[in-house]
Amino acid sequence: MPLLAEGIWTTLWLVGISLLCGLVLAVPFGVILASAAQGITLKIAKALVSAFSYVFRGTPMLVQLYIIYYGVGLQLGAVEGIRESVLWPILRQSWPWALLAFTLNTAAYTSEIVRGAIETTPKGEVEAAWAMGMSKGLIFRRIIMPSAIERALPAYGNEVIFMLHGSALASVVTLLDITGVARTLYAKYYEPFTPFIVAAVIYLLITLLITLLFRWLENRYTRHLIKH
């Protein structure tokens, strides 16, 4: 039980921080993708974000984790002087690289969710805002983004669940998340069914909580659309 509790905590904070950092990146990335590319700076930014999104959505998360952990993390340790730096006690561990891989992966998918939500804003809402004399910035803050959040919630809820399930890959870089604990118990007791069934039940319960949370959020943000 202590091992399982540790695994649940590792999974929750790893997924939670990855989603938070990924969302911070995804919102401006999604805005850039949804914008009409005018000017060389915006065109370059849109091309770079599009390439980032394509690469991380077009390759498996496991491959990304291997490249970042082995290709970047372990190779960084070979750089002269890095082992003597104050950052080495953190960089030598596996969790920063798993966190980086998960963050970049979810940022790529979430940026596309944001882009789609912005691009599907009803034109009538924007035209009405223009007619009221709102500026571009005010229209974006009060009309486009609130409307986009409503449409993005169901898709983002799925992305949160996918990230929870994808976090099981952290066990391949020695992190003791839920799956890592199940593998450890299997190796120790040679009993495959119990630890992995327990892990599956834990994932199901967390998924249920996420589903209920996003249903509550959807109901809260779409109450004005419900006809009584």
Contacts in CASP RR format, 6 or more apart in sequence:
PFRMAT RR
TARGET T0000
AUTHOR 0000-0000-0000
METHOD contacts of the structure
MODEL  1
MPLLAEGIWTTLWLVGISLLCGLVLAVPFGVILASAAQGITLKIAKALVS
AFSYVFRGTPMLVQLYIIYYGVGLQLGAVEGIRESVLWPILRQSWPWALL
AFTLNTAAYTSEIVRGAIETTPKGEVEAAWAMGMSKGLIFRRIIMPSAIE
RALPAYGNEVIFMLHGSALASVVTLLDITGVARTLYAKYYEPFTPFIVAA
VIYLLITLLITLLFRWLENRYTRHLIKH
3 176 0 8 1.000
3 181 0 8 1.000
3 184 0 8 1.000
3 185 0 8 1.000
4 178 0 8 1.000
4 181 0 8 1.000
4 198 0 8 1.000
4 202 0 8 1.000
6 176 0 8 1.000
6 181 0 8 1.000
7 176 0 8 1.000
7 177 0 8 1.000
7 178 0 8 1.000
7 180 0 8 1.000
7 181 0 8 1.000
8 178 0 8 1.000
8 202 0 8 1.000
10 170 0 8 1.000
10 175 0 8 1.000
10 176 0 8 1.000
10 177 0 8 1.000
10 178 0 8 1.000
11 164 0 8 1.000
11 167 0 8 1.000
11 170 0 8 1.000
11 177 0 8 1.000
11 178 0 8 1.000
11 206 0 8 1.000
12 206 0 8 1.000
14 95 0 8 1.000
14 98 0 8 1.000
14 99 0 8 1.000
14 102 0 8 1.000
14 167 0 8 1.000
14 170 0 8 1.000
14 175 0 8 1.000
14 177 0 8 1.000
15 102 0 8 1.000
15 160 0 8 1.000
15 163 0 8 1.000
15 164 0 8 1.000
15 167 0 8 1.000
17 99 0 8 1.000
17 103 0 8 1.000
18 99 0 8 1.000
18 102 0 8 1.000
18 103 0 8 1.000
18 106 0 8 1.000
18 163 0 8 1.000
18 167 0 8 1.000
19 106 0 8 1.000
19 160 0 8 1.000
19 163 0 8 1.000
21 99 0 8 1.000
21 103 0 8 1.000
21 107 0 8 1.000
22 103 0 8 1.000
22 104 0 8 1.000
22 106 0 8 1.000
22 107 0 8 1.000
22 110 0 8 1.000
23 106 0 8 1.000
23 107 0 8 1.000
23 110 0 8 1.000
25 103 0 8 1.000
25 104 0 8 1.000
25 107 0 8 1.000
25 111 0 8 1.000
26 106 0 8 1.000
26 107 0 8 1.000
26 108 0 8 1.000
26 109 0 8 1.000
26 110 0 8 1.000
26 111 0 8 1.000
26 113 0 8 1.000
26 114 0 8 1.000
27 111 0 8 1.000
27 114 0 8 1.000
29 49 0 8 1.000
29 52 0 8 1.000
29 53 0 8 1.000
29 107 0 8 1.000
29 111 0 8 1.000
29 114 0 8 1.000
30 49 0 8 1.000
30 111 0 8 1.000
30 112 0 8 1.000
30 114 0 8 1.000
30 115 0 8 1.000
30 118 0 8 1.000
31 114 0 8 1.000
31 118 0 8 1.000
32 42 0 8 1.000
32 45 0 8 1.000
32 46 0 8 1.000
32 49 0 8 1.000
33 46 0 8 1.000
33 49 0 8 1.000
33 50 0 8 1.000
33 53 0 8 1.000
33 111 0 8 1.000
33 112 0 8 1.000
33 114 0 8 1.000
33 115 0 8 1.000
34 114 0 8 1.000
34 115 0 8 1.000
34 116 0 8 1.000
34 118 0 8 1.000
34 119 0 8 1.000
35 42 0 8 1.000
35 46 0 8 1.000
37 43 0 8 1.000
37 46 0 8 1.000
49 111 0 8 1.000
52 104 0 8 1.000
52 108 0 8 1.000
53 108 0 8 1.000
53 111 0 8 1.000
53 112 0 8 1.000
55 108 0 8 1.000
56 64 0 8 1.000
56 104 0 8 1.000
56 105 0 8 1.000
56 107 0 8 1.000
56 108 0 8 1.000
56 109 0 8 1.000
57 108 0 8 1.000
57 109 0 8 1.000
57 112 0 8 1.000
61 101 0 8 1.000
61 102 0 8 1.000
61 105 0 8 1.000
61 166 0 8 1.000
61 169 0 8 1.000
62 169 0 8 1.000
62 172 0 8 1.000
64 101 0 8 1.000
64 104 0 8 1.000
64 105 0 8 1.000
65 97 0 8 1.000
65 98 0 8 1.000
65 101 0 8 1.000
65 169 0 8 1.000
65 170 0 8 1.000
65 172 0 8 1.000
65 173 0 8 1.000
68 97 0 8 1.000
68 100 0 8 1.000
68 101 0 8 1.000
68 104 0 8 1.000
69 94 0 8 1.000
69 97 0 8 1.000
69 98 0 8 1.000
69 101 0 8 1.000
69 173 0 8 1.000
72 97 0 8 1.000
73 91 0 8 1.000
73 97 0 8 1.000
76 82 0 8 1.000
76 91 0 8 1.000
77 83 0 8 1.000
77 88 0 8 1.000
77 91 0 8 1.000
77 92 0 8 1.000
82 88 0 8 1.000
82 91 0 8 1.000
83 92 0 8 1.000
90 96 0 8 1.000
94 170 0 8 1.000
94 173 0 8 1.000
94 174 0 8 1.000
94 175 0 8 1.000
95 170 0 8 1.000
95 175 0 8 1.000
97 173 0 8 1.000
98 169 0 8 1.000
98 170 0 8 1.000
98 173 0 8 1.000
98 175 0 8 1.000
102 163 0 8 1.000
102 166 0 8 1.000
102 167 0 8 1.000
102 170 0 8 1.000
105 163 0 8 1.000
106 159 0 8 1.000
106 163 0 8 1.000
109 159 0 8 1.000
109 162 0 8 1.000
110 156 0 8 1.000
110 159 0 8 1.000
113 152 0 8 1.000
113 155 0 8 1.000
113 156 0 8 1.000
113 159 0 8 1.000
114 148 0 8 1.000
114 152 0 8 1.000
116 148 0 8 1.000
116 151 0 8 1.000
116 152 0 8 1.000
117 147 0 8 1.000
117 148 0 8 1.000
117 149 0 8 1.000
117 151 0 8 1.000
117 152 0 8 1.000
117 155 0 8 1.000
118 144 0 8 1.000
118 145 0 8 1.000
118 148 0 8 1.000
120 148 0 8 1.000
120 151 0 8 1.000
121 143 0 8 1.000
121 144 0 8 1.000
121 147 0 8 1.000
121 148 0 8 1.000
122 147 0 8 1.000
125 143 0 8 1.000
125 144 0 8 1.000
125 147 0 8 1.000
126 139 0 8 1.000
126 143 0 8 1.000
126 144 0 8 1.000
129 138 0 8 1.000
129 139 0 8 1.000
129 142 0 8 1.000
129 143 0 8 1.000
130 139 0 8 1.000
134 142 0 8 1.000
134 143 0 8 1.000
149 221 0 8 1.000
150 218 0 8 1.000
150 221 0 8 1.000
150 222 0 8 1.000
150 225 0 8 1.000
153 214 0 8 1.000
153 217 0 8 1.000
153 218 0 8 1.000
153 221 0 8 1.000
154 214 0 8 1.000
154 218 0 8 1.000
156 214 0 8 1.000
157 210 0 8 1.000
157 211 0 8 1.000
157 214 0 8 1.000
160 210 0 8 1.000
160 214 0 8 1.000
161 207 0 8 1.000
161 210 0 8 1.000
161 211 0 8 1.000
164 203 0 8 1.000
164 206 0 8 1.000
164 207 0 8 1.000
164 210 0 8 1.000
165 203 0 8 1.000
165 207 0 8 1.000
167 177 0 8 1.000
168 177 0 8 1.000
168 178 0 8 1.000
168 179 0 8 1.000
168 180 0 8 1.000
168 203 0 8 1.000
170 177 0 8 1.000
170 179 0 8 1.000
170 180 0 8 1.000
171 177 0 8 1.000
171 179 0 8 1.000
171 180 0 8 1.000
171 183 0 8 1.000
176 184 0 8 1.000
178 199 0 8 1.000
178 202 0 8 1.000
178 203 0 8 1.000
179 199 0 8 1.000
181 195 0 8 1.000
181 199 0 8 1.000
182 195 0 8 1.000
182 196 0 8 1.000
182 198 0 8 1.000
182 199 0 8 1.000
183 195 0 8 1.000
185 191 0 8 1.000
185 194 0 8 1.000
185 195 0 8 1.000
186 192 0 8 1.000
186 195 0 8 1.000
186 196 0 8 1.000
189 195 0 8 1.000
END
